[in-house]
Amino acid sequence: MLPRILPPLLLAASLLAGWEIYCRLADVAPLILPAPSGVLQALVSNRADIGAHALSTIAVVALGFSLSVGFAFLVSIMLHFLPWAKRV
């Protein structure tokens, strides 16, 4: 299992390291491109707010997904049982 997962992990680690190095050496403004360390620091320091917002976002996503599945189900039933709907 390790030989299979090692290349993607090395790729992700090298991309994150390159991103961090670029942000530090090029002195990029954090508002334009924050370094991964800054993103992690913001996630840790704002975890309570992020958790609350994530829960509300998940609820909205679940509602939207449920509505779209219900609508698609009704449309499929309509297309199957109503021959005139197939022609439209």
Buried (B, 14 or more C-beta within 10 A) or exposed (E): EEEEEEEEEEEEEEEBEEBBEEBEEEEBEEEEEBBEEEEEEEEEEEEEEEEEEEEEEEEEEEEEEEEEEEEEEEEEEEEEEEEEEEEE
